[in-house]
Every structure is written in structure tokens, then in C-alpha cells.
Amino acid sequence: MDFVSGLPLMPTKKDSIWVIVDRLAKPAHCIPVRTDYSLQKLAKLYMAEIVRLHGVSVSIISDRDPRFTS
């Protein structure tokens, strides 16, 4: 998981992209988000966009974003 931030504001008020890559199958999921989304909002998005398609992950590797490590 990684965030690409500093992008121009989209019409939907999103300013970042959350990139999630499955290391085994290699599909990349790019989910538009806002930089001020809380961990709870990101968890709901993860469930709706990733778990819905692939099931629950055995392990998750993040970029050590403060939202995930604090």
C-alpha cells in the first residue's frame, strides 16, 4: 500500500490515490481518496474495494503512513 499525494483536486474533491498491489497476482488497485481521510474511512474503502474482490489478506505491507502506525 502506498499513497500518491499532491495531485490536482478532482471534481469529486479527491486529491490523492491509494495504490494497493497484490504481490502474488500483481493486480494494482488505484483508489481515489482525500489526504484527510481517517483510518476508519480507509478501512471501509479497503473492505468495499479490495476484500470484496479478493477476500481478506493474510498480511498487509504499508508505507508506514502515520495513519497505520500510530
Distance bins in CASP14 RR format, pairs under 12 A and 6 or more apart:
PFRMAT RR
TARGET T0000
AUTHOR 0000-0000-0000
RMODE 2
METHOD distances of the structure
MODEL  1
1 17 0 0 0 0 0 1 0 0 0 0 0
1 18 1 0 0 1 0 0 0 0 0 0 0
1 19 1 0 0 1 0 0 0 0 0 0 0
1 20 1 0 1 0 0 0 0 0 0 0 0
1 21 1 0 0 1 0 0 0 0 0 0 0
1 22 0 0 0 0 0 1 0 0 0 0 0
1 23 0 0 0 0 0 1 0 0 0 0 0
1 28 0 0 0 0 0 1 0 0 0 0 0
1 29 0 0 0 0 1 0 0 0 0 0 0
1 30 0 0 0 0 0 1 0 0 0 0 0
1 31 0 0 0 0 0 1 0 0 0 0 0
1 33 0 0 0 0 0 1 0 0 0 0 0
1 42 0 0 0 0 1 0 0 0 0 0 0
1 43 0 0 0 0 0 1 0 0 0 0 0
1 45 0 0 0 0 0 1 0 0 0 0 0
1 46 0 0 0 0 1 0 0 0 0 0 0
1 50 0 0 0 0 1 0 0 0 0 0 0
1 57 0 0 0 0 0 1 0 0 0 0 0
1 59 0 0 0 0 0 1 0 0 0 0 0
1 60 1 0 0 1 0 0 0 0 0 0 0
1 61 1 0 0 1 0 0 0 0 0 0 0
1 62 1 0 1 0 0 0 0 0 0 0 0
1 63 1 0 0 1 0 0 0 0 0 0 0
1 64 0 0 0 0 1 0 0 0 0 0 0
1 65 1 0 0 1 0 0 0 0 0 0 0
1 67 0 0 0 0 0 1 0 0 0 0 0
1 68 1 0 0 1 0 0 0 0 0 0 0
2 16 0 0 0 0 0 1 0 0 0 0 0
2 17 0 0 0 0 1 0 0 0 0 0 0
2 18 1 0 0 1 0 0 0 0 0 0 0
2 19 1 0 1 0 0 0 0 0 0 0 0
2 20 0 0 0 0 1 0 0 0 0 0 0
2 21 0 0 0 0 1 0 0 0 0 0 0
2 28 0 0 0 0 0 1 0 0 0 0 0
2 29 0 0 0 0 0 1 0 0 0 0 0
2 30 0 0 0 0 0 1 0 0 0 0 0
2 31 0 0 0 0 0 1 0 0 0 0 0
2 33 0 0 0 0 0 1 0 0 0 0 0
2 60 0 0 0 0 0 1 0 0 0 0 0
2 61 0 0 0 0 1 0 0 0 0 0 0
2 62 1 0 0 1 0 0 0 0 0 0 0
2 63 1 0 1 0 0 0 0 0 0 0 0
2 64 0 0 0 0 0 1 0 0 0 0 0
2 65 0 0 0 0 1 0 0 0 0 0 0
2 68 0 0 0 0 0 1 0 0 0 0 0
3 14 0 0 0 0 0 1 0 0 0 0 0
3 15 0 0 0 0 0 1 0 0 0 0 0
3 16 1 0 1 0 0 0 0 0 0 0 0
3 17 1 0 0 1 0 0 0 0 0 0 0
3 18 1 0 1 0 0 0 0 0 0 0 0
3 19 1 0 0 1 0 0 0 0 0 0 0
3 20 0 0 0 0 0 1 0 0 0 0 0
3 30 0 0 0 0 0 1 0 0 0 0 0
3 31 0 0 0 0 0 1 0 0 0 0 0
3 32 0 0 0 0 0 1 0 0 0 0 0
3 33 1 0 0 1 0 0 0 0 0 0 0
3 34 0 0 0 0 0 1 0 0 0 0 0
3 35 1 0 0 1 0 0 0 0 0 0 0
3 36 0 0 0 0 0 1 0 0 0 0 0
3 37 0 0 0 0 1 0 0 0 0 0 0
3 42 0 0 0 0 1 0 0 0 0 0 0
3 62 0 0 0 0 1 0 0 0 0 0 0
3 63 1 0 0 1 0 0 0 0 0 0 0
3 64 0 0 0 0 0 1 0 0 0 0 0
3 65 1 0 0 1 0 0 0 0 0 0 0
3 66 0 0 0 0 0 1 0 0 0 0 0
3 67 0 0 0 0 1 0 0 0 0 0 0
3 68 0 0 0 0 0 1 0 0 0 0 0
4 14 0 0 0 0 0 1 0 0 0 0 0
4 15 0 0 0 0 0 1 0 0 0 0 0
4 16 1 0 0 1 0 0 0 0 0 0 0
4 17 1 0 1 0 0 0 0 0 0 0 0
4 18 0 0 0 0 1 0 0 0 0 0 0
4 19 1 0 0 1 0 0 0 0 0 0 0
4 20 0 0 0 0 0 1 0 0 0 0 0
4 28 0 0 0 0 0 1 0 0 0 0 0
4 30 0 0 0 0 1 0 0 0 0 0 0
4 31 0 0 0 0 0 1 0 0 0 0 0
4 32 0 0 0 0 0 1 0 0 0 0 0
4 33 0 0 0 0 1 0 0 0 0 0 0
4 35 0 0 0 0 0 1 0 0 0 0 0
4 63 0 0 0 0 0 1 0 0 0 0 0
4 65 0 0 0 0 0 1 0 0 0 0 0
5 14 0 0 0 0 0 1 0 0 0 0 0
5 15 1 0 0 1 0 0 0 0 0 0 0
5 16 1 0 1 0 0 0 0 0 0 0 0
5 17 0 0 0 0 1 0 0 0 0 0 0
5 18 0 0 0 0 1 0 0 0 0 0 0
5 19 0 0 0 0 0 1 0 0 0 0 0
5 32 0 0 0 0 0 1 0 0 0 0 0
5 33 0 0 0 0 1 0 0 0 0 0 0
5 34 0 0 0 0 1 0 0 0 0 0 0
5 35 1 0 1 0 0 0 0 0 0 0 0
5 36 0 0 0 0 0 1 0 0 0 0 0
5 37 0 0 0 0 0 1 0 0 0 0 0
5 63 0 0 0 0 0 1 0 0 0 0 0
5 65 0 0 0 0 0 1 0 0 0 0 0
6 14 0 0 0 0 0 1 0 0 0 0 0
6 15 1 0 0 1 0 0 0 0 0 0 0
6 16 1 0 0 1 0 0 0 0 0 0 0
6 17 0 0 0 0 1 0 0 0 0 0 0
6 33 0 0 0 0 0 1 0 0 0 0 0
6 34 0 0 0 0 0 1 0 0 0 0 0
6 35 1 0 0 1 0 0 0 0 0 0 0
7 13 0 0 0 0 0 1 0 0 0 0 0
7 14 0 0 0 0 1 0 0 0 0 0 0
7 15 1 0 1 0 0 0 0 0 0 0 0
7 16 1 0 0 1 0 0 0 0 0 0 0
7 17 1 0 0 1 0 0 0 0 0 0 0
7 18 0 0 0 0 0 1 0 0 0 0 0
7 30 0 0 0 0 0 1 0 0 0 0 0
7 32 0 0 0 0 1 0 0 0 0 0 0
7 33 0 0 0 0 0 1 0 0 0 0 0
7 34 0 0 0 0 0 1 0 0 0 0 0
7 35 0 0 0 0 1 0 0 0 0 0 0
8 14 0 0 0 0 0 1 0 0 0 0 0
8 15 1 0 0 1 0 0 0 0 0 0 0
8 16 0 0 0 0 0 1 0 0 0 0 0
8 17 0 0 0 0 0 1 0 0 0 0 0
8 32 0 0 0 0 0 1 0 0 0 0 0
9 15 1 0 1 0 0 0 0 0 0 0 0
9 16 0 0 0 0 0 1 0 0 0 0 0
9 32 0 0 0 0 0 1 0 0 0 0 0
9 34 0 0 0 0 1 0 0 0 0 0 0
9 35 0 0 0 0 0 1 0 0 0 0 0
10 16 0 0 0 0 1 0 0 0 0 0 0
10 17 0 0 0 0 1 0 0 0 0 0 0
10 32 1 0 0 1 0 0 0 0 0 0 0
10 33 0 0 0 0 0 1 0 0 0 0 0
10 34 0 0 0 0 1 0 0 0 0 0 0
11 32 0 0 0 0 0 1 0 0 0 0 0
12 31 0 0 0 0 0 1 0 0 0 0 0
12 32 1 0 0 1 0 0 0 0 0 0 0
12 33 0 0 0 0 0 1 0 0 0 0 0
12 34 0 0 0 0 1 0 0 0 0 0 0
13 32 0 0 0 0 1 0 0 0 0 0 0
13 33 0 0 0 0 0 1 0 0 0 0 0
13 34 1 0 0 1 0 0 0 0 0 0 0
13 35 0 0 0 0 0 1 0 0 0 0 0
13 36 0 0 0 0 0 1 0 0 0 0 0
13 37 0 0 0 0 0 1 0 0 0 0 0
14 30 0 0 0 0 0 1 0 0 0 0 0
14 31 0 0 0 0 1 0 0 0 0 0 0
14 32 1 1 0 0 0 0 0 0 0 0 0
14 33 1 0 1 0 0 0 0 0 0 0 0
14 34 1 0 1 0 0 0 0 0 0 0 0
14 35 0 0 0 0 1 0 0 0 0 0 0
14 36 0 0 0 0 0 1 0 0 0 0 0
14 37 0 0 0 0 1 0 0 0 0 0 0
14 45 0 0 0 0 0 1 0 0 0 0 0
15 32 0 0 0 0 1 0 0 0 0 0 0
15 33 0 0 0 0 1 0 0 0 0 0 0
15 34 1 0 1 0 0 0 0 0 0 0 0
15 35 1 0 1 0 0 0 0 0 0 0 0
15 36 0 0 0 0 1 0 0 0 0 0 0
15 37 0 0 0 0 0 1 0 0 0 0 0
16 30 0 0 0 0 0 1 0 0 0 0 0
16 31 0 0 0 0 1 0 0 0 0 0 0
16 32 1 0 0 1 0 0 0 0 0 0 0
16 33 1 0 1 0 0 0 0 0 0 0 0
16 34 1 0 0 1 0 0 0 0 0 0 0
16 35 1 0 1 0 0 0 0 0 0 0 0
16 36 0 0 0 0 1 0 0 0 0 0 0
16 37 0 0 0 0 1 0 0 0 0 0 0
16 42 0 0 0 0 0 1 0 0 0 0 0
16 45 0 0 0 0 0 1 0 0 0 0 0
16 65 0 0 0 0 0 1 0 0 0 0 0
16 67 0 0 0 0 0 1 0 0 0 0 0
17 28 0 0 0 0 0 1 0 0 0 0 0
17 29 0 0 0 0 1 0 0 0 0 0 0
17 30 1 0 1 0 0 0 0 0 0 0 0
17 31 1 0 0 1 0 0 0 0 0 0 0
17 32 1 0 1 0 0 0 0 0 0 0 0
17 33 1 0 0 1 0 0 0 0 0 0 0
17 34 0 0 0 0 0 1 0 0 0 0 0
17 35 0 0 0 0 0 1 0 0 0 0 0
17 37 0 0 0 0 0 1 0 0 0 0 0
17 45 0 0 0 0 0 1 0 0 0 0 0
18 28 0 0 0 0 0 1 0 0 0 0 0
18 29 0 0 0 0 1 0 0 0 0 0 0
18 30 1 0 0 1 0 0 0 0 0 0 0
18 31 1 0 1 0 0 0 0 0 0 0 0
18 32 1 0 0 1 0 0 0 0 0 0 0
18 33 1 0 1 0 0 0 0 0 0 0 0
18 34 0 0 0 0 0 1 0 0 0 0 0
18 35 0 0 0 0 0 1 0 0 0 0 0
18 37 0 0 0 0 1 0 0 0 0 0 0
18 41 0 0 0 0 0 1 0 0 0 0 0
18 42 1 0 0 1 0 0 0 0 0 0 0
18 43 0 0 0 0 0 1 0 0 0 0 0
18 45 1 0 0 1 0 0 0 0 0 0 0
18 46 0 0 0 0 1 0 0 0 0 0 0
18 49 0 0 0 0 1 0 0 0 0 0 0
18 50 0 0 0 0 1 0 0 0 0 0 0
18 62 0 0 0 0 0 1 0 0 0 0 0
18 63 0 0 0 0 0 1 0 0 0 0 0
18 65 0 0 0 0 1 0 0 0 0 0 0
18 67 0 0 0 0 0 1 0 0 0 0 0
18 68 0 0 0 0 0 1 0 0 0 0 0
19 27 0 0 0 0 0 1 0 0 0 0 0
19 28 1 0 0 1 0 0 0 0 0 0 0
19 29 1 0 0 1 0 0 0 0 0 0 0
19 30 1 0 1 0 0 0 0 0 0 0 0
19 31 0 0 0 0 1 0 0 0 0 0 0
19 32 0 0 0 0 0 1 0 0 0 0 0
19 33 0 0 0 0 0 1 0 0 0 0 0
19 49 0 0 0 0 0 1 0 0 0 0 0
19 50 0 0 0 0 0 1 0 0 0 0 0
19 62 0 0 0 0 0 1 0 0 0 0 0
19 63 0 0 0 0 1 0 0 0 0 0 0
19 65 0 0 0 0 0 1 0 0 0 0 0
20 26 0 0 0 0 0 1 0 0 0 0 0
20 27 0 0 0 0 1 0 0 0 0 0 0
20 28 1 0 0 1 0 0 0 0 0 0 0
20 29 1 0 1 0 0 0 0 0 0 0 0
20 30 0 0 0 0 1 0 0 0 0 0 0
20 31 1 0 0 1 0 0 0 0 0 0 0
20 33 0 0 0 0 0 1 0 0 0 0 0
20 42 0 0 0 0 0 1 0 0 0 0 0
20 45 0 0 0 0 1 0 0 0 0 0 0
20 46 1 0 0 1 0 0 0 0 0 0 0
20 49 0 0 0 0 1 0 0 0 0 0 0
20 50 1 0 1 0 0 0 0 0 0 0 0
20 51 0 0 0 0 0 1 0 0 0 0 0
20 53 0 0 0 0 0 1 0 0 0 0 0
20 54 0 0 0 0 1 0 0 0 0 0 0
20 57 0 0 0 0 1 0 0 0 0 0 0
20 60 0 0 0 0 1 0 0 0 0 0 0
20 61 0 0 0 0 0 1 0 0 0 0 0
20 62 0 0 0 0 1 0 0 0 0 0 0
20 63 0 0 0 0 0 1 0 0 0 0 0
21 27 1 0 0 1 0 0 0 0 0 0 0
21 28 1 0 1 0 0 0 0 0 0 0 0
21 29 1 0 0 1 0 0 0 0 0 0 0
21 30 0 0 0 0 1 0 0 0 0 0 0
21 31 0 0 0 0 0 1 0 0 0 0 0
21 50 0 0 0 0 0 1 0 0 0 0 0
21 54 0 0 0 0 0 1 0 0 0 0 0
21 57 0 0 0 0 0 1 0 0 0 0 0
21 60 0 0 0 0 0 1 0 0 0 0 0
21 61 0 0 0 0 1 0 0 0 0 0 0
21 62 0 0 0 0 0 1 0 0 0 0 0
21 63 0 0 0 0 0 1 0 0 0 0 0
22 28 0 0 0 0 1 0 0 0 0 0 0
22 29 0 0 0 0 1 0 0 0 0 0 0
22 50 0 0 0 0 1 0 0 0 0 0 0
22 53 0 0 0 0 1 0 0 0 0 0 0
22 54 1 0 0 1 0 0 0 0 0 0 0
22 55 0 0 0 0 0 1 0 0 0 0 0
22 57 0 0 0 0 1 0 0 0 0 0 0
22 58 0 0 0 0 0 1 0 0 0 0 0
22 59 0 0 0 0 0 1 0 0 0 0 0
22 60 0 0 0 0 0 1 0 0 0 0 0
22 61 0 0 0 0 0 1 0 0 0 0 0
23 54 0 0 0 0 0 1 0 0 0 0 0
23 57 0 0 0 0 1 0 0 0 0 0 0
23 58 0 0 0 0 0 1 0 0 0 0 0
23 59 0 0 0 0 1 0 0 0 0 0 0
23 60 0 0 0 0 0 1 0 0 0 0 0
23 61 1 0 0 1 0 0 0 0 0 0 0
24 54 0 0 0 0 0 1 0 0 0 0 0
24 57 0 0 0 0 0 1 0 0 0 0 0
24 58 0 0 0 0 1 0 0 0 0 0 0
24 59 0 0 0 0 0 1 0 0 0 0 0
25 53 0 0 0 0 0 1 0 0 0 0 0
25 54 0 0 0 0 1 0 0 0 0 0 0
25 57 0 0 0 0 0 1 0 0 0 0 0
27 49 0 0 0 0 0 1 0 0 0 0 0
27 50 0 0 0 0 1 0 0 0 0 0 0
27 53 0 0 0 0 1 0 0 0 0 0 0
27 54 0 0 0 0 1 0 0 0 0 0 0
28 50 0 0 0 0 0 1 0 0 0 0 0
29 45 0 0 0 0 0 1 0 0 0 0 0
29 46 0 0 0 0 1 0 0 0 0 0 0
29 48 0 0 0 0 0 1 0 0 0 0 0
29 49 1 0 0 1 0 0 0 0 0 0 0
29 50 1 0 0 1 0 0 0 0 0 0 0
29 51 0 0 0 0 0 1 0 0 0 0 0
29 52 0 0 0 0 0 1 0 0 0 0 0
29 53 0 0 0 0 1 0 0 0 0 0 0
29 54 0 0 0 0 1 0 0 0 0 0 0
30 45 0 0 0 0 0 1 0 0 0 0 0
30 49 0 0 0 0 1 0 0 0 0 0 0
30 50 0 0 0 0 0 1 0 0 0 0 0
31 37 0 0 0 0 0 1 0 0 0 0 0
31 41 0 0 0 0 0 1 0 0 0 0 0
31 42 0 0 0 0 1 0 0 0 0 0 0
31 44 0 0 0 0 0 1 0 0 0 0 0
31 45 1 0 1 0 0 0 0 0 0 0 0
31 46 0 0 0 0 1 0 0 0 0 0 0
31 47 0 0 0 0 0 1 0 0 0 0 0
31 48 0 0 0 0 1 0 0 0 0 0 0
31 49 1 0 1 0 0 0 0 0 0 0 0
31 50 0 0 0 0 1 0 0 0 0 0 0
31 53 0 0 0 0 0 1 0 0 0 0 0
32 45 0 0 0 0 1 0 0 0 0 0 0
32 49 0 0 0 0 0 1 0 0 0 0 0
33 39 0 0 0 0 0 1 0 0 0 0 0
33 41 0 0 0 0 1 0 0 0 0 0 0
33 42 1 0 0 1 0 0 0 0 0 0 0
33 44 0 0 0 0 0 1 0 0 0 0 0
33 45 1 0 0 1 0 0 0 0 0 0 0
33 46 0 0 0 0 0 1 0 0 0 0 0
33 49 0 0 0 0 0 1 0 0 0 0 0
33 65 0 0 0 0 0 1 0 0 0 0 0
33 67 0 0 0 0 0 1 0 0 0 0 0
34 41 0 0 0 0 1 0 0 0 0 0 0
34 42 0 0 0 0 0 1 0 0 0 0 0
34 45 0 0 0 0 0 1 0 0 0 0 0
35 41 0 0 0 0 0 1 0 0 0 0 0
35 42 0 0 0 0 0 1 0 0 0 0 0
35 65 0 0 0 0 0 1 0 0 0 0 0
35 66 0 0 0 0 0 1 0 0 0 0 0
35 67 0 0 0 0 0 1 0 0 0 0 0
36 42 0 0 0 0 0 1 0 0 0 0 0
36 67 0 0 0 0 0 1 0 0 0 0 0
37 43 0 0 0 0 1 0 0 0 0 0 0
37 44 0 0 0 0 1 0 0 0 0 0 0
37 45 1 0 0 1 0 0 0 0 0 0 0
37 46 0 0 0 0 0 1 0 0 0 0 0
37 65 0 0 0 0 0 1 0 0 0 0 0
37 67 0 0 0 0 1 0 0 0 0 0 0
38 44 0 0 0 0 1 0 0 0 0 0 0
38 45 0 0 0 0 0 1 0 0 0 0 0
38 66 0 0 0 0 0 1 0 0 0 0 0
38 67 1 0 0 1 0 0 0 0 0 0 0
38 68 0 0 0 0 0 1 0 0 0 0 0
38 70 0 0 0 0 0 1 0 0 0 0 0
39 45 0 0 0 0 0 1 0 0 0 0 0
39 46 0 0 0 0 0 1 0 0 0 0 0
39 62 0 0 0 0 0 1 0 0 0 0 0
39 65 0 0 0 0 1 0 0 0 0 0 0
39 66 0 0 0 0 1 0 0 0 0 0 0
39 67 1 0 1 0 0 0 0 0 0 0 0
39 68 1 0 0 1 0 0 0 0 0 0 0
39 69 0 0 0 0 0 1 0 0 0 0 0
39 70 0 0 0 0 1 0 0 0 0 0 0
40 46 0 0 0 0 0 1 0 0 0 0 0
40 47 0 0 0 0 0 1 0 0 0 0 0
40 67 0 0 0 0 1 0 0 0 0 0 0
41 47 0 0 0 0 0 1 0 0 0 0 0
41 48 0 0 0 0 0 1 0 0 0 0 0
41 67 0 0 0 0 1 0 0 0 0 0 0
42 48 0 0 0 0 0 1 0 0 0 0 0
42 49 0 0 0 0 0 1 0 0 0 0 0
42 50 0 0 0 0 0 1 0 0 0 0 0
42 60 0 0 0 0 0 1 0 0 0 0 0
42 62 0 0 0 0 0 1 0 0 0 0 0
42 65 0 0 0 0 1 0 0 0 0 0 0
42 67 1 0 0 1 0 0 0 0 0 0 0
42 68 0 0 0 0 1 0 0 0 0 0 0
43 49 0 0 0 0 0 1 0 0 0 0 0
43 50 0 0 0 0 0 1 0 0 0 0 0
43 51 0 0 0 0 1 0 0 0 0 0 0
43 60 0 0 0 0 0 1 0 0 0 0 0
43 67 0 0 0 0 1 0 0 0 0 0 0
43 68 0 0 0 0 0 1 0 0 0 0 0
44 50 0 0 0 0 0 1 0 0 0 0 0
44 51 0 0 0 0 0 1 0 0 0 0 0
44 52 0 0 0 0 0 1 0 0 0 0 0
45 51 0 0 0 0 0 1 0 0 0 0 0
45 52 0 0 0 0 0 1 0 0 0 0 0
46 52 0 0 0 0 1 0 0 0 0 0 0
46 53 0 0 0 0 0 1 0 0 0 0 0
46 54 0 0 0 0 0 1 0 0 0 0 0
46 55 0 0 0 0 0 1 0 0 0 0 0
46 56 0 0 0 0 0 1 0 0 0 0 0
46 57 0 0 0 0 1 0 0 0 0 0 0
46 60 0 0 0 0 1 0 0 0 0 0 0
46 62 0 0 0 0 0 1 0 0 0 0 0
46 67 0 0 0 0 0 1 0 0 0 0 0
46 68 0 0 0 0 0 1 0 0 0 0 0
47 53 0 0 0 0 0 1 0 0 0 0 0
47 54 0 0 0 0 0 1 0 0 0 0 0
47 55 0 0 0 0 1 0 0 0 0 0 0
47 56 0 0 0 0 1 0 0 0 0 0 0
47 57 0 0 0 0 0 1 0 0 0 0 0
48 55 0 0 0 0 0 1 0 0 0 0 0
49 55 0 0 0 0 0 1 0 0 0 0 0
50 56 0 0 0 0 1 0 0 0 0 0 0
50 57 1 0 0 1 0 0 0 0 0 0 0
50 60 0 0 0 0 1 0 0 0 0 0 0
51 57 1 0 0 1 0 0 0 0 0 0 0
51 60 0 0 0 0 0 1 0 0 0 0 0
54 60 0 0 0 0 0 1 0 0 0 0 0
60 68 0 0 0 0 1 0 0 0 0 0 0
61 68 0 0 0 0 0 1 0 0 0 0 0
62 68 1 0 1 0 0 0 0 0 0 0 0
62 69 1 0 0 1 0 0 0 0 0 0 0
63 69 0 0 0 0 1 0 0 0 0 0 0
64 70 0 0 0 0 0 1 0 0 0 0 0
END
